[in-house]
Amino acid sequence: MTQLSNRITQLAPSATLQMAVLARELKNKGVDVITLSLGEPDFDTPQHIKEAAKQAIDDGYTKYTPVQGYPDLIQAISTKFKRDNNLDYAANQIVTSTGAKQSIANVVLCLVNPGEEVLLPIPYWVSYAAQVELAGGTIVEIPTKLENQFKMTAAELDSAITYQTKLLIFSSPCNPTGAVYSREELREIAEVIASYDDLYVIADEIYEHISYGEKHESLAQFDFIKDRVITVNGLSKGFAMTGWRLGYIGAPATIAKACVKMQGQFTSATCSIAQRAAIAALTGTLEPTRKMRDAFLERRNLILELLNDIDGIKTYVPDGAFYVFPDISSYFGKSDGTTTINNANDFCMALLNNAHVATVSGSAFGQEGCFRISYAASTDTIKEAMRRVKAYLGTLA
């Protein structure tokens, strides 16, 4: 019998990917499953980006590249940071990776020692916790409230910090809630961070371009903590490039250098063709991105209207990303006569098996009483999915 490492046997699989597998298994059996579990835009990559990739192949960009990324891509990212975020990152402070997920993993592995504490505001993206566990860190969860769109307050952050705290990881716009932090909220958080000299922050901004209110705000804009903030971004969400796998960081030079060293032992550089396409994405028109954002806003409004028409589901208005994270705890203890809903896992499995709608349990994100719906789907798909959900939930008593 193969003796696998404790590291892998103790590692939980990604809940979002696991639900996608279950949905595919049902589809392969001929079941008409609507999948609202994956965080993937249902749009195609913009044409000018695809053309840049084709040109890159014809131009012979098929060899190994610098681990950090092509110099002209690094320059494009630096220009983007200044243009969109008013952040100054020099070339030696930027690293490209095979997706923002690897960017985050690099930073966690470079900063966190075994036993050191990493703060995660609940709910949090599923891979944050797994990556901290792989680094041997200790997860400290910070509870938040639906009434505040699940946003962490400065006071909640301050109360969670101890002498063992090394890192805070959070996202804005947030996965799974769609919450967006305002400039004032970020300033209050920055002031707390400033009072702890050894505390670093990963600010995950992958959903930057899918924000429905005022302009996106970055934590690193506050100069008095910039040297302890690692800004993470990428192309998957805002440019519909999930399969291209291109993420990047802006960070203090010592951390960026460490990430290059770490990545050099795992994957080396990311795909050369994706890097050439990324230059086109970051320097070209944002009109396709704006159209996607406008479509997501229409879908958000639609799904909230439909969810609010279902008794027992408690919602809020997310200001970004393409998720809603409703509270469904009122259904716990109810039964359809065969299945009893005891928790969010039961709730999502019941929806999959009976309504044939795939979603993700809130427990995967550290929030037991909720579930995540991705509305990165057509309006007709959303309407049919919510019709099925409402019909099934109406059978529970």
N, C-alpha and C positions, 0 to 999 in steps of 0.2 A: 504493500500500500504506500502510495506517495505521501511523504511527510512534507506538507507545505509549511511555509513560515508562519509564525504567529501573526506577523504583520498583515499577511493577506487573508488569513482565516478570520481574523478579527475585524477586517475592513468590510463595512456594509456596502452593498452595490448601490449605484446611483438609483434613487427611487424614480426619478423622471424617466430614465432609460429603461428601468425595469417595467414600468407601466406601459411603455411603448412596445416592449417585447410581448407582454400579455395581450395587448390590443392586436398586434400582428398575428399572434397565434389564433385568436378568434376570427380574424379576417380570413386567415388561411383555411378555416373550417367553413367559410361561406357566410359568416355573420357580418351584417352591415354595421360596422363599428365607426363611430365618429370620434376622432382622436383630438382632444383638447388638452393633451398632457405635455407636449413638447414646446419649448420656447424657441420656436423657429418661424421667422416670417414666411408667409405663403406667397411671397412675391419672388420674381426671378431677379438675379443679379442685374443691375443696370447695364445697358448695352455698351456704353463707353468703357466700362471696366472689363467686360468680356473681350472687347476688341483689343485692349491693352495686353491681356493675357495671350491672346492669339499672336499678337505681334512679338511678344517676348519669346514665344516658341520659335517663330521664324527667325528672330535675331540671335538665337543661340543661347538664351539664358537658361541653360540646362545643367550647369556645373555647381559644385559646392559654392556656397557664399560665406562671407564672414558670419560668425556665430551671432554677432550683434545685429546683423542685417546689412543690406546694401547701403553704402554711404548716402546715396541720393534719397533712399526711403527714410533713413534717419533724419535727413534734412527736411523732408516733407512732413514727418511727424512733428519735428520741432516747430515748423511753420504753423501747422495745425494747432498745436498747443497755444501758441501766441495769438493766432487769429480767433480761435473759438473760445479759449479759456483764459486768455491774458496771463499765461504761464510761460516763464522763460526756462526752457530746458536745453542745455548744451548737448552736443553730440554724445559726449561721454556719460550722459545721464539717461539715455534712451536705449532700450533693448527690445527687439522684436522677438516674438515667440510663436509657437504653433498653437495659436488661440490664446485668448485671455485666461483661460483655465490654466494653461502652462505658465503664463506670466505670474499668476497668483501663487501657484505651487512653487515656482522658483523663489519668490520673495519669502514665503513661509519657511521653506527649507533653509534659506540663507539667514534668517533672523531668529527662529525659534529653537531653543534648546529643550531637551527633555525636562518636563516638570514646569516649564514656564507657562504662564497663563495667557490665553488669547481670548479676548472679549468678542462675543458674537451677539448683537442685538437680535432678539427673536421677533419675527421669523427671519431666517437667513437662508441663502442659497445652499443647496444640499452639499456641494463639494467643499465649502469652507471647512466644515467640521471634519470631513474625511481627511483633508490635507493637513489640518492641525494634528490629527491623530497620527498620521504617518510621520510627522516630525517629532512625535513624542510629547507634544504640548498638551496642556490641560485646558479644556474648553470651559469658559465661564459664560453662561447665557445671561443676557440682560432682557428681562421681560418688558414688553411694550403693550400698548392698548389700542384696540380697534378704533376707539373714539378719537385717537390721535393719529389715525391712519398707520398705526404700527410704527411710528417714528420714535426713535430713542431721543429722550431729552438730555440736556446737559447734566441735570441733577441725577438722572438714572445712570448715566455713564460714570459720574464722579463716585457714586456710591458703590460701584462694582470694582473699582481699581484697588489693587493691593500692591504690596512691595514685590510680588512675584509677577505682576502684569507686564507683558512685553509688547503685546500687539493688539490692536483693534482692527476688525475687518467689517466693513459695511458697504452697502451699495446705494446709489442715488442716481437715477430712478432705481427703485428696489425690485429685485426678484426675491420673493414671490408676490409682493404686495402692490407694486406700482407706486409706492410712496415716493415723493420728491422733497428733499430738504431745501428750505429757503436759505437765502444768504444769511439772514439773521440767526436761524437755527444752527447753521454751520459755524457762524462766528462764536456762538455760545459754547458749542462743542470744542472749537479750537482753543478757547480760553481755558477749558478744563485740561485739555491735552498739554497746553503750555506749562501747566503747573506740575507736570510729572516729567522729569528730564529723560527718563529711559523708556518712554512709551512711544511706539511707532504706530502708524496707521496705514492700512491699505484701503484706499478710496476707489471702489469699483465703479467706473462710470461707463460701462459697456452699453447702457441704454440711453446715453446722453442725447441722441438725436430723436428719441421717442419720448418727448416731453411736451405736455399740452398747455402749460401755463407760461410764466415768464421764462426768460432765458436760463439755460442750465448754469448751475453754480458749482464750482470746484472747491474742495476743502483746501487745496494747496494754494489758493489765492491769498491766504493769510500768511504774510511773510514770516511772522514770528513763530510759525510751526512748520514752514515748508520743508525744512531740512529733516523732518521726521515723517513726512507724508510720501507714500508711493502711490502715484496716480495710475490706475489701470484702465485701459480702453482697448478697443479692437473694432473689427469690421463686420462681425457676424450679424448684429442686430440692425444697426442703422443703414447698412448697405446690402442686406439680404445675402450675406456671404458666409453662411454657417459652414459650408463644406470646404471653404478655402483655407480655413484655419490660420488666421493672422491676428495676433494680439500684440500689445506693446505696453511698456511702462515708461513713465517719467519719474525719476527717483534721484536721491542723493547719489553722487558719483561712486561712493564706496559700495553702496548697495547695488547699483547697476553693474559695477565691475564684478561683484560676487555672483550676480545672476548670470552673467556671461560665463563665468567659471562653472557654475552649476549646470547650466544648459549644455555646455560643451561636453559634459560627461553623459548626457541623456540623449538628446536629439540633434545636437549641433544646431545649425540654422534652420529656420522654417523654409518651406517650399520656395524655390527661386521664382517660379511663375506667379505664385500668389503675391510675392513681394512686388513684382512689377505691376500687377493689377492694383495693389494697394496704393501705389503712387498715384495712379489714375483716380482712385477713389478719393484720396485725401486732397488732391490738388484740383480735381474737376468739379463739375456742377453738382450741387446738392439738391437740384430740383426733383429727381426721382426719390430721394430720401424724404423730402417734404411731402410728396404725394403719398408715400407710404404712411408717414405720420398722420396725415389728415384722414386717411382711410382707417387707421387704427383708432383714431378719436371717434369716428362715427360708430365703429364696432363697440367701443367701450360704452358709449351712450346706449346703444341697442341692448347690450348684454345686461347692463345695470337695470334698464327698464324691465327686461324679462325676468331677471332674478328678483326684483322687488315685487313682482306679481306672484311669487311663490311663498306661501306661508311658511314661517320657520327659518327663513334664510335672512341673515343680518348682513348688510353690506355697508360700504362707504364709497367715496368717489376717489379712485386712484388718479394721480396727476401725471403718470408716465408709464413706460413699458407697455406690455400688452397682456397683463394679468389682472384678474380679480381674485381676492382671497377671502371669501365670505365665511362667516361664523355659522356652522351647522350643528352646534352642540344641542340645539333643541330637539334634534332627531335621535339623540342617543337614548337607548332604552326602547325605542320603537321597533316594530317588526312588521314584515309583510306576510306573516303567517308561516314562513319557512326560514327566513333569515332575520336575525335580530341585530340591530345597529348598536354596537357597544362603543365604538370609537370612530375616528376619522378614517382609519384603514378599512373598517367594515363598510363605512359609508361609500367610499370610492369603489370598493370591490362590488358592492351591490349595484352601483350605477353602471359599472362595466358589464356585469353579468345579466342585468335585468333591463336597463335602459340602453345598453350598448353605447355608452358614452365614457371615454377614457379621460380621467382627470388625475390629480395627484393629491395624496393625503397630506394634510398639514403637519402630521407627525414627522414627515421627511424634512421639514423646515424648522422643526423644533416647537411647533404650535399645534397642539393636539386637537383643538376644537374647530379647526378650519380645514378648507381644502382649496387647492389652486386650480383655476381655470385659465387656460391660455385662449385668448380670443384672436389669435393669429390665424383666422379662418374666414371664409366668405360669410356674408350676412345670411345667406340661405342656410349655410351649415350651422351657424350660431342659432338661428331660429329653430331649426329642426332639433338640434341638441337640447335646447332649453325646453322645447315641447316634450321631449322624451323624459327629461329630468323631472319636470313638473308632474307629468303623468305617473311616473314611478313613485315619487315622493307622496303623491296623493293616496297611494295604497298602504302607506305605513300607519300603524295605529299602536 
